[in-house]
Amino acid sequence: MSDFLSNFSGENYEKTRENKHKQKEQKKVSPAEMDEEKAPTDKKMSPAVPFGPKNKQEAPQETAQQVRPVKETQKQKREPEELDGLIYTKKRTKKKKFDSKKETTPKQTAPEPASVNVSKNPDEFVETDPTYKNKRRRKFIFIGLGSAAAAALLFFGYYQLTHVKVPDFEGKELSEVREWTAENGVKLQVEQKYDFDKEANLVIHQTVKNKKIKKGKELVVDASLGADPEEQITLPEFKEMKINDAKKWITEKKADNLAIIEEYSDKVAAGDFVKFEITNKDVKAEEYKRKDKAKLYFSKGKEVFEKNISMPDFAGKTKEEATEWAKKNEITLKTEEADSDKIEAGKVISQSVSKETKVAKRDSMTITVSTGKAMIVPDFSQFTAEEAEGKAEGLQVQVKQLYNNTVPYGRFISQSVESGRKFTEKDDKPVIQVVYSSGKPYIKDLRDSTLEGDLQKIFYDEYQSKGANISYQVYYVDSTVTKGTVVKMSNYNEFVPIDSVIQIGISKGNLKPEANKDTESSD
């Protein structure tokens, strides 16, 4: 077949045409055969249209009927390969006179390839298209490529709808990964581990990166927990460090639980170390771990404030109002107390800083708060024993009269609380004991009327309880008086010093009255 087609390409095509013409010239064709070739062609192409006499039309028709079986046999013998690519052409020639009487047929635009045959007419020849098979092959190739492209396009669309490209999340926040997976329908599995070089919640590694993953599949990422809190850290000498050095050390060691606190100090220069404290007292400095909480104090130097606070007038206001104002404005407040006859208890009497004076934070001031009207201890020497109890208003007074060798009777001797002392309602008030003099003690006559058993009570009640240190001594004598009766006294019916000792004779009651008389007469 390829040899057949090569005859119609390039120079071979011209040679083939010349050979065709030579064969036609050499071959003798009779008029009857010409009519046989033409008749079926005209019959097939279009219905006959008579232009001339009928007797001239019948001969070609009969010839066509006789020739048609022969042409059909030739068509069946022709191979499909020879029929493909043939183009039927007709060379126009000048018509003869008798041709005008023949039937004419409409002009054919495209003869059917199936009816093409090698014509015996010298004016006609058959040409084949050398590019037909290539065009047909190209047609099938294009159809195949189109189908493949459509299938690829469908697969690509399906792939794009069911797959999504995973970005590079390494070094980014874990929250970005969670947000992305939620939006794109990808499952997320997070595995957390400690990593000193990565901050907490940063992505360390991911199983898929910059590649497509099917929706619904699982993306595994490793997320950092930061530095290991159980790692032991050797603490430096903070005393020798400035605050910036301490901050740098904390950053390098990632000791986030060690907090730096700056505070004002009047003694330590700004930026210098003040103190170091571990919150858990059981943790020792040499055993400090990253998880242990601690505080590192550095000085901010002396704080200087501008005097821009106006002092209000607190006179007559409560102590609580002054205290609240001082706390709000960071003023150091000192409080003193004093009694007042005009200002009720709990209210301010005076203040050390006058009103409308400008003060600064941390300045100090003093206020005097009223304790109310004071109770003053009077001078009881100006009063008698009977007047004393009524002269101390609000105070409890206890008046006593004691013997005294030097102070006359009724005169003031002493008081337990000094005069002029003030007491307020909130103070504990003592009992004021006031002593007046009863003069020297006077010894009464106890003979024949007092028994020995009554002496203790008499000497205590009459003398010792009243400040006189008077005691007695007894001795026993023979007497007709009832036994135990006082019959003799060393002092009686007279004044004696407060430190006296009285001798008292007690009757034995062992004598009869007669013998008693004889005894008395002999005495």
Salt bridges, closest charged atoms under 4 A:
ASP99 OD1 - LYS102 NZ 3.66
GLU170 OE2 - HIS205 ND1 3.56
GLU170 OE2 - LYS209 NZ 3.60
GLU199 OE2 - LYS254 NZ 3.91
ASP222 OD2 - LYS193 NZ 3.66
GLU230 OE1 - LYS289 NZ 3.67
GLU230 OE2 - LYS291 NZ 3.08
GLU231 OE1 - ARG290 NH1 2.92
ASP272 OD1 - LYS242 NZ 2.41
GLU277 OE2 - LYS275 NZ 3.39
GLU303 OE1 - ARG362 NH2 3.28
GLU330 OE2 - LYS361 NZ 3.91
GLU330 OE1 - ARG362 NE 3.76
GLU337 OE2 - LYS426 NZ 2.27
ASP339 OD1 - LYS422 NZ 3.55
GLU344 OE2 - LYS347 NZ 3.24
ASP363 OD2 - LYS307 NZ 3.05
ASP445 OD1 - ARG447 NE 3.14
ASP461 OD2 - LYS457 NZ 2.82
ASP478 OD1 - LYS508 NZ 3.51
